[in-house]
């Protein structure tokens, strides 16, 4: 079933029935009819209410079945207990889509949840697409149609807003009206009993009137589906999301560092990055970014020209730009000469270009034109501190004309006509010219940084998937199967090592021993020095319980080490079942890195890389990404950690084998996807040897996915 | 001379002369007379212009000497070349204060700088206080007086704004008019030839109409003076600053980690923290904080009640609050019961309290009253998503009444009547009621965090200075003097050790050796194992050139280590003069901490503490503070680093001697103030032993202050 085909009825219906339409101006069912009328809906409007003859001049019907013409969209705004039958009647009448405004469903407790399930069943039975319940509906400013009861219709524009909060939609409508920023569509999801955020994302991606998709998100229905749809949408047009709800962060008491460090907040970050979704940190930022992304081209690089009529505002811009990773364009000598010849004496022609308070729109025009023509400039910010020499409207016209009328590569222009009381007319002109304005210069910085992030994602994506590594899947499956059959929750060091070896990863030579004498025999075989590590499926942080002895250089040291481990483990964990020890050849010296993954409930295997050792939870020098990792994603993850700088050779140290870390990440990404019964797996430390010499998985542990857990 | 006594003339003059007053409406000299008139200045106005009879109906004088009455304030707005003589004439005429609006001074190059020095001399000669040049003047809304030419008078209020940019003042005036936020005074400093930011800070602190002092700062004239005045001002009333200009950060190639890590940006941070100055990161934040600090009491703790009529906006607030270190108040059972009995069914009475969309101002009133009466609540945030059941003005009245009319301890109330188009009337009521409003809920978070930071600074301050440590100052001076006399730029490890010992700090036993044989002899004396470290005043990062050998356990190892060092140093630094090696007893194992200081050009000794070792510049786990440190400041510095958590015993490790680190910081603070000829001094690593066992300064280096450097 191609369910998506019906979603257009929410935005461009030929006719709308309002079930629960009311003559009482205090009722929602009145507000909806009023909005359809006041905001110039051109299709047919059919109020349904058995106790009214007409509402706002529209003939009223006793039931949906009595409506004489086909209805594309029903809006249901009756008490909760009547909703299911109302929607069923819509289904019977062949209505393909319904907005359920009424609350009293999943959000209210078990009874409401049951009612919501009934609603889902009815919708599925009639193949009726349902938005809500507990939502405020949809707006399309181009159709135009406003199915909400909220007073106010946002100006026409090209930003779509998808929200899991109706109240936030109401606030954004009010903000849009106040700021004059236009929208193409708004939609409130409510409880998402049927239509969810991911389907709407796809619908907005397909809407020709929408240039930027924005959203207020509390969660997603299906992480993998969201990833796929968001990636496709982001290839079409910018997607900017405000994700709220910090979630549980890392769970509290968990079996691995990876589990502790990679919670749902980190998973969303990684998913957004992978999909090219820009993540805003506030509603202000969401729309600061959206209007620049909708109206202006992307910058090709990070070199910004700042044009100002006063020093202080220029410094504000420069501070913020540099803080966001942008840089001041150097400008060519030709530009500097030109500016020097056209600007007043004492003007500062070096970037930030300060043409001084006495300059008017003509000077701005010449300077902006020269800056945009300069090959070292990727973007321009034009600042005007309030003055009364000329009308800000004149500057607005000039900025719009110069930005639009240029030959050569497109470059974004952002304006800062500063202030609030005197700027309304100028803003109206800028908006018509599609130039975003920011009342204070600092706000341009995160906006340009977001535009640049999008540009770089587009350039890097789509990246071809990596070739599968040769792997001994049979052995790997057998190891996991054995653990599952013995109902072991944990894969010990020895099993994990074999698993890693099956995926082509190197581990130090090792063998097991169950007595001190056996340990000595194994050590003699491997060669000194050796390390001993307790093996127990019940102990995950071995060093915390005295279960690790390192640097044992002869037989007596191994014997003593064995006894110390057994004593320490008995003291710390008297109940734990101990299988003996793993005797391991000591790894050569090298940097300690952690590489691991856990299965996120939404997005699947979440990989992690960072500074290894016992302090990973303290230093938190980690980066996360979602499987399957591409090589570029793995490189980016590692690049964003401090340990990558250590690997490169910090303070004259020889460089370590960075490519072995990337290789390990990619192999774990494949392993995670191959072995669904493993819930988490972690190498810590991965000892990274000198460049070209690889890396050794010195210690590893895995967690088996268990339905019982 | 009590220069401060004259500053009142800038804000409350009985008469004003405008030198350069003009009939031409395009001239600044016209705008100033117009503003004095239009904004209801009640004192005498004397335009001075030899070529006009009157300006805007005020009789015009040919020169300042011709004005028949005493003039409290002259505003000079004539071409730069005439300014000095105009000010001199003011001095002759006994005018005590002048605003020089004209530009063309220090900002324009050597000629202008010379002119500015002349201006300073004239002002000093006549004991005339001078604001500017190159500034836009002053505003006092209570007097009222507006000496600027900028169109617009901010509403009357209690926020003072001191700015080193006139353009930013103009933008803030426009913002104030648009937002309806009132100001007591605004002042633009220009080039600060005479009156500077620090004096004005003191003046604002003394102004009874000002409750909060805000500022836009590019730098300070005298760091130590600023520190003192700002501290005194912050005891009186909140001081909030936007400090711009990132400065040079840490200098690039420097001799110590401390020098690299503690640049002028860090020094300003430390100075503001010490003085209790709140540092905003943008103009928006500056005034978000200022109006809450001006209008509402400080919270006693970090427990916030959120009252909302919709879920999404509540989540936005909670996300931001938790991100800023605040927490949701748990609420007492009595409050929960009360709310349950008074709120609609399905309302969420647990914090965040969601009274649902249908609730009106009466429900808000009851709920807010109950929340403010709850002993677990330190602050309340009241959110209203746009709706059309009731007028937002009604809610504004109710919030104001409940917030003001309570018995019991004062608690701050912040409003979020959301949106932009429909909220103007409600905001006017809130402002009259002194309730700050934030259009989007996220912005309350940094505001409450700033209020709480101020509360905690007030509680912790003033802290008594620490008792001076007994120190062998004579020896310390002798060591420094010897270095100065030999023109050595660097204090080597051995001298630094002796210096530290003179201040009561412990170092590992050590001695010097200039041959391998001597090194063995010293090692036998100290006991094995030992470390060898090259000694050379030309080598600062010894391990980078192979100049350190550790863990040498017998005579042959010491001999071999000595030869390796000499060979490595010859290879890396063939030209360096090498004095031999320091043979040092190996310190017991312990955590490595860095403790150091450098002399900041503005604020004096800037102390630093953090994770030590060779990677300090990579991990950047450091905190800075300004001497003299109090014990509380030293504790706070250490607390803000990760190494403090290691010291406390990370993952079951035994706790280390934290107090020895604090002690070291405090002793270095004293040493830095005692020995002005030392420019930098650093211990890295300070090896911190187990709790109660102290710490050893394993390696140290100092830089001698040199006029030649």
Interface residues (C-beta under 8 A of the other chain):
Chain A: X26 X31 X103 X104 X107 X108 X109 X150 X151 X152 X163 X164 X165 X166 X167 X168 X170 X171 X173 X174 X175 X176 X177 X178 X179 X216 X218 X244 X245 X246 X281 X282 X283 X284 X309 X310 X311 X312 X313 X315 X316 X319 X320 X322 X323 X346 X357 X385 X386 X387 X388 X389 X418 X419 X420 X421 X422 X423 X439 X440 X442 X443 X541 X544 X614 X615 X618 X619 X642 X645 X646 X650 X651 X652
Chain B: X26 X31 X103 X104 X107 X108 X109 X150 X151 X152 X163 X164 X165 X166 X167 X168 X170 X171 X173 X174 X175 X176 X177 X178 X179 X216 X218 X244 X245 X246 X281 X282 X283 X284 X309 X310 X311 X312 X313 X315 X316 X319 X320 X322 X323 X346 X357 X385 X386 X387 X388 X389 X418 X419 X420 X421 X422 X423 X439 X440 X442 X443 X541 X544 X614 X615 X618 X619 X642 X645 X646 X650 X651 X652
